[in-house]
Amino acid sequence: MLLRTAWRRVAAALPAAPGPRPEAPTRGLRLRVADHAPQSAVPSDTAIAPEMESVLRPLYMDVQATTPLDPRVLDAMLPYLVNYYGNPHSRTHAYGWESEAAMERARQQVASLIGADPREIIFTSGATESNNIAIKELEDAIQPDTSLVSIMSVNNEIGVKQPISEIGQICSSRKVYFHTDAAQAVGKIPLDVNDMKIDLMSISGHKIYGPKGVGAIYIRRRPRVRVEALQSGGGQERGMRSGTVPTPLVVGLGAACEVAQQEMEYDHKRISKLAERLIQKIMKSLPDVVMNGDPVHHYPGCINLSFAYVEGESLLMALKDVALSSGSACTSASLEPSYVLRAIGTDEDLAHSSIRFGIGRFTTEEEVDYTVEKCIYHVKRLREMSPLWEMVQDGIDLKSIKWSQH
Amino acid sequence: MAASSRARVLDLYRAMLRESKQFSAYNYRTYAIRKIRDAFRENKNVKDPVEIQTLVNKAKRNLEIIHRQGISSHKTVLGPP
């Protein structure tokens, strides 16, 4: 009890965090403190942290596209970028030995997160390369008794969780290899390659608060899964992926996996709460909003909403203070609506009005509230301008309209 | 013994919050402050001295990380964009 009183006194005595104060409509703009100073003629010796700059950046709500580095990950990587720069495959000196030790430590950290043996982890340049390694050999071998099933664990556009354990059981009983692209799932939901009978798994560094340019593939040893190397050369990584293993990057991946293992429960609880908050607030204030994807088998941090009678791209542009996306970054250059939404049977017009909200480890309640507020405001405004909306308000059934050609 | 370890924990808590304010990035700063408060609050009823020592050591390591990373995120280190 003494501790609690003392703690309260300490908390009260602390100066308020020099962060933003929530205010009326403009609060969002002041919410975001610039992380860098713009080019300026004034020397920066008077720098006091943190500086309030005049240049503001949008809130980041696009964690499915990529995640910021966790400070603990950067801390683990820095020594290997600055001091311990040896090639981990150099056998003859301390630089090589310490670099190799770090690489093997990272391998153990990755393995531990998914219940694997370190010998089953091969480092790659990312989940895409891992996916290619997993399915390459087997493309030629498609038979009636198909040899590989490949499923995403958590979908990156709508957040749906696949029943991995059940699929693993089926594949194992039919003697079919089971590969899963777990880029969005690793470190966020519990995964165990043995419980779930997974033979191959792709892991991405930059989806779990680790560095970009690194990933891993899990390849089961018992029973042995044979894959062919995509990249040949010096025979590194048991011959399955030649090329010098980038020690600082894999150290970062390992650290990210370790942090994820520790933080999984806390993050999941928080993200679920924030997701609930976002959805409830939006649904309460706006009619005709649809959440895409199964609401039960769903990872909370990826929320895909369709706002009827509003065009997704125009809403994204209106929400310029918030970094959002209307589908996956991989397909964002094209104007086609998401193939995922089409696959789950979403109406064409709703597919065009979808926005994906990403909530991650570093997302704050204030950011969620600001995003919700702006979203509601702009959807209402865009709907006011929409003749379709007007027709719906007048009770016209849009499906009954015969759009004539000119 | 109990009094001094309580004081030690409080000092650690204060120091960690102080260092966390060095993060110039909003998301890192808020995360660190929130996480420190939640973690200390969650563990405030731990009685076992061995466990307390483990937690204190973990906190000290994290304090060092925050200190280092708080400094690295200054624009004097990062430079202009």
Interface residues (C-beta under 8 A of the other chain):
Chain A: L2 L3 R4 A6 W7 V10 A11 L14 A17 P18 G19 P20 L31 R32 V33 D35 H36 A37 P38 Q39 S40 S44 A47 A49 P50 E51 Y60 P68 P71 R72 L74 D75 L78 Y266 R361 F362 T363 T364
Chain B: R6 V9 L10 Y13 R14 L17 K21 Q22 F23 S24 A25 Y26 N27 Y28 R29 T30 Y31 A32 I33 R34 K35 R37 D38 F40 K44 N62 I65 I66 R68 Q69 G70 S72 S73 H74 K75 T76 L78 P80 P81
